[in-house]
Amino acid sequence: MPQILKDEVRARILQAATQELLSHGEGAGMRQIARAAGITPGNLYRYYSGKEELVAAITAPVVEGLAGIVRRASGEALALGQAELPPLPQGEGCVGLVENEFRALMREILVHLAVLCRQYPEPAAILLHTASAGETLIGWFRQVVDQAIVRMLRPAGCGAEQIKALADAECQAFCAGVGVLLEACCAPQPLDAERLIDGYLELHVGGVAGLLRRGFASGAILPGEVEQNA
């Protein structure tokens, strides 16, 4: 098959898959996508090994854009797939880190991500609503959260089960909140993205900073504990 024809078929597959995923979400199957693209299922599998690969191809502009945003915003300290946090200050220095540096970092990432989602609304919608598409991103974020919980939020005497519960709650809350924010930013009549993001970070980051501050004040979190438990 000439390359131009192959490219046309591939484009038709991606367009059909995008519409089927937007209409039916996880329920869109390969046979259904092949029928919408006007090809046989066997021909579809010659181009894509399965729905996961199709979803990855559709959402690539958003994922690749996010990877660049994370690298630039963190000064190359973080990258998707590379989750090792840089050294953190000891003791109460963590409060300032959370309130200032982390808030600024997350604000920059979320503002640019909102712009990216408006630029690629259909891939962004699929990424937000298809579990398989978000697994890599959530897995990466979970690694970051695990480190942050252990290194910043670990109260004296808290065991592995409590740490896991905190990490689970934080990851689910943050990811769910970001998903709601991005949907609101990408709506047909989008709300003010920056104001939404500032309000979210005020609630979320302010709550974490308050937990740290109270922990140090009460002695539940010991001043030298951050590096000891890293």
C-alpha positions as CSV (number, residue, x, y, z in Angstrom):
1,M,0.0,0.0,0.0
2,P,1.5,3.4,-0.9
3,Q,2.6,5.5,2.1
4,I,0.2,8.3,1.3
5,L,-2.7,5.8,1.4
6,K,-1.4,4.3,4.6
7,D,-1.3,7.8,6.2
8,E,-4.8,8.5,5.0
9,V,-6.1,5.3,6.6
10,R,-4.2,6.0,9.8
11,A,-5.7,9.5,10.0
12,R,-9.2,8.0,9.3
13,I,-8.7,5.5,12.1
14,L,-7.6,8.2,14.6
15,Q,-10.5,10.4,13.7
16,A,-13.0,7.5,14.1
17,A,-11.4,6.3,17.3
18,T,-11.6,9.9,18.7
19,Q,-15.3,10.2,18.0
20,E,-16.1,6.7,19.3
21,L,-14.1,7.3,22.5
22,L,-15.8,10.6,23.1
23,S,-19.2,9.1,22.5
24,H,-18.8,5.8,24.3
25,G,-15.8,6.1,26.5
26,E,-14.3,2.8,27.7
27,G,-17.2,1.0,25.9
28,A,-15.8,1.8,22.5
29,G,-14.3,-1.5,21.1
30,M,-11.8,-2.1,18.3
31,R,-14.6,-3.6,16.0
32,Q,-16.7,-0.6,16.6
33,I,-13.8,1.7,15.8
34,A,-13.0,-0.3,12.6
35,R,-16.6,-0.1,11.4
36,A,-16.6,3.7,12.0
37,A,-13.3,4.0,10.1
38,G,-14.7,2.0,7.2
39,I,-12.1,-0.8,7.5
40,T,-12.0,-4.4,8.7
41,P,-10.9,-5.2,12.3
42,G,-8.0,-7.2,10.8
43,N,-6.8,-4.1,8.9
44,L,-7.2,-2.0,12.1
45,Y,-4.9,-4.3,14.0
46,R,-2.3,-3.9,11.3
47,Y,-2.0,-0.2,12.4
48,Y,-2.6,-0.5,16.1
49,S,-2.1,-3.5,18.4
50,G,-5.1,-2.6,20.6
51,K,-7.2,0.2,22.1
52,E,-4.5,1.2,24.5
53,E,-2.1,2.0,21.7
54,L,-4.9,3.9,19.9
55,V,-5.6,6.0,23.0
56,A,-1.9,6.7,23.5
57,A,-1.7,7.9,19.9
58,I,-4.7,10.2,20.2
59,T,-3.6,11.7,23.6
60,A,0.1,12.0,22.7
61,P,-0.1,15.8,22.1
62,V,-1.4,16.4,25.6
63,V,0.9,14.0,27.3
64,E,4.0,15.2,25.4
65,G,2.9,18.8,26.1
66,L,2.5,18.1,29.8
67,A,5.9,16.4,29.9
68,G,7.5,19.6,28.5
69,I,5.6,21.8,30.9
70,V,6.7,19.7,33.9
71,R,10.4,19.8,32.8
72,R,10.4,23.6,32.2
73,A,8.4,24.5,35.3
74,S,10.6,22.4,37.6
75,G,13.9,23.6,36.0
76,E,14.5,20.0,34.8
77,A,14.2,18.7,38.4
78,L,11.2,16.6,37.5
79,A,10.1,14.8,34.4
80,L,7.2,12.4,33.6
81,G,8.6,8.9,34.4
82,Q,11.3,10.4,36.6
83,A,9.8,10.8,40.0
84,E,12.7,11.3,42.3
85,L,12.1,14.5,44.3
86,P,15.1,16.9,44.8
87,P,16.4,17.3,48.4
88,L,14.0,18.9,50.8
89,P,14.8,21.3,53.6
90,Q,14.7,19.9,57.1
91,G,12.0,20.6,59.7
92,E,9.9,23.6,59.4
93,G,11.5,24.7,56.2
94,C,9.1,22.3,54.6
95,V,6.2,24.7,55.4
96,G,7.7,27.5,53.3
97,L,8.6,25.0,50.5
98,V,4.9,23.9,50.3
99,E,3.4,27.4,50.6
100,N,5.7,29.1,48.2
101,E,7.8,26.9,45.9
102,F,5.3,24.1,45.5
103,R,2.4,26.4,45.1
104,A,4.2,28.4,42.4
105,L,5.3,25.2,40.6
106,M,1.8,23.7,40.6
107,R,0.3,27.0,39.5
108,E,2.6,27.2,36.5
109,I,2.0,23.6,35.5
110,L,-1.8,23.8,35.9
111,V,-2.1,27.1,34.0
112,H,-0.1,25.9,31.1
113,L,-2.0,22.5,31.2
114,A,-5.3,24.3,31.0
115,V,-4.1,26.2,27.9
116,L,-2.9,22.8,26.4
117,C,-6.3,21.2,27.1
118,R,-8.0,24.1,25.3
119,Q,-5.6,23.7,22.4
120,Y,-6.4,19.9,22.1
121,P,-9.9,19.6,23.6
122,E,-10.8,16.2,22.2
123,P,-7.5,14.4,23.2
124,A,-7.7,16.1,26.6
125,A,-11.3,14.9,27.2
126,I,-10.3,11.3,26.3
127,L,-7.3,11.5,28.6
128,L,-9.5,12.7,31.5
129,H,-12.2,10.1,31.0
130,T,-10.3,7.0,29.8
131,A,-8.7,5.1,32.7
132,S,-6.1,3.4,30.6
133,A,-4.9,6.8,29.2
134,G,-4.3,8.2,32.7
135,E,-2.6,5.3,34.3
136,T,0.9,6.4,33.4
137,L,0.3,9.9,34.6
138,I,-1.4,8.9,37.8
139,G,1.3,6.3,38.5
140,W,4.0,8.9,38.1
141,F,2.1,11.4,40.3
142,R,1.6,8.6,42.9
143,Q,5.4,8.1,43.1
144,V,5.9,11.8,43.8
145,V,3.1,11.8,46.4
146,D,4.6,8.8,48.2
147,Q,7.9,10.5,48.5
148,A,6.3,13.8,49.7
149,I,4.1,12.0,52.3
150,V,7.1,10.1,53.7
151,R,9.5,13.0,53.7
152,M,7.2,15.9,54.7
153,L,4.0,14.6,56.4
154,R,5.2,11.6,58.4
155,P,4.1,12.1,62.1
156,A,6.2,10.5,64.7
157,G,5.3,6.9,65.2
158,C,3.2,6.7,62.0
159,G,3.6,3.3,60.4
160,A,3.6,2.1,56.8
161,E,-0.2,1.4,56.7
162,Q,-1.0,5.0,57.8
163,I,1.6,6.4,55.3
164,K,-0.1,4.4,52.5
165,A,-3.6,5.7,53.5
166,L,-2.3,9.3,53.5
167,A,-0.7,8.8,50.1
168,D,-3.8,7.2,48.7
169,A,-6.1,10.0,49.9
170,E,-3.7,12.7,48.7
171,C,-3.3,11.2,45.3
172,Q,-7.0,10.6,44.7
173,A,-8.0,14.0,46.0
174,F,-5.4,15.9,44.0
175,C,-6.0,14.0,40.7
176,A,-9.8,14.2,41.1
177,G,-9.6,18.0,41.8
178,V,-7.3,18.6,38.8
179,G,-9.7,16.7,36.6
180,V,-12.6,18.8,37.6
181,L,-10.6,22.0,37.1
182,L,-9.5,21.0,33.6
183,E,-13.0,20.0,32.6
184,A,-14.3,23.4,33.8
185,C,-11.4,25.2,31.9
186,C,-12.2,23.3,28.7
187,A,-16.0,23.7,28.8
188,P,-17.7,25.4,25.8
189,Q,-18.1,28.4,28.0
190,P,-14.8,28.1,30.0
191,L,-14.5,29.7,33.4
192,D,-11.5,31.8,34.3
193,A,-8.8,29.2,34.5
194,E,-6.3,31.1,36.5
195,R,-8.8,32.2,39.1
196,L,-10.0,28.6,39.4
197,I,-6.5,27.3,39.8
198,D,-5.6,29.9,42.4
199,G,-8.7,29.0,44.4
200,Y,-7.9,25.3,44.2
201,L,-4.3,25.7,45.3
202,E,-5.4,28.0,48.1
203,L,-7.6,25.3,49.5
204,H,-5.3,22.3,48.8
205,V,-1.8,23.6,49.3
206,G,-3.0,25.8,52.2
207,G,-4.4,22.7,53.9
208,V,-1.2,20.8,53.6
209,A,0.9,23.7,54.9
210,G,-1.5,24.1,57.8
211,L,-1.2,20.4,58.6
212,L,2.6,20.7,58.6
213,R,2.5,23.9,60.7
214,R,0.3,22.3,63.3
215,G,2.4,19.2,63.4
216,F,5.6,21.1,64.1
217,A,3.8,23.3,66.7
218,S,2.4,20.3,68.6
219,G,5.5,18.1,68.3
220,A,3.7,15.5,66.3
221,I,6.2,16.1,63.5
222,L,9.8,16.4,64.8
223,P,12.1,19.2,63.4
224,G,14.7,16.8,62.1
225,E,12.3,14.2,60.9
226,V,12.1,15.1,57.3
227,E,15.6,13.9,56.3
228,Q,15.6,11.0,58.8
229,N,12.5,9.5,57.2
230,A,13.4,10.2,53.6
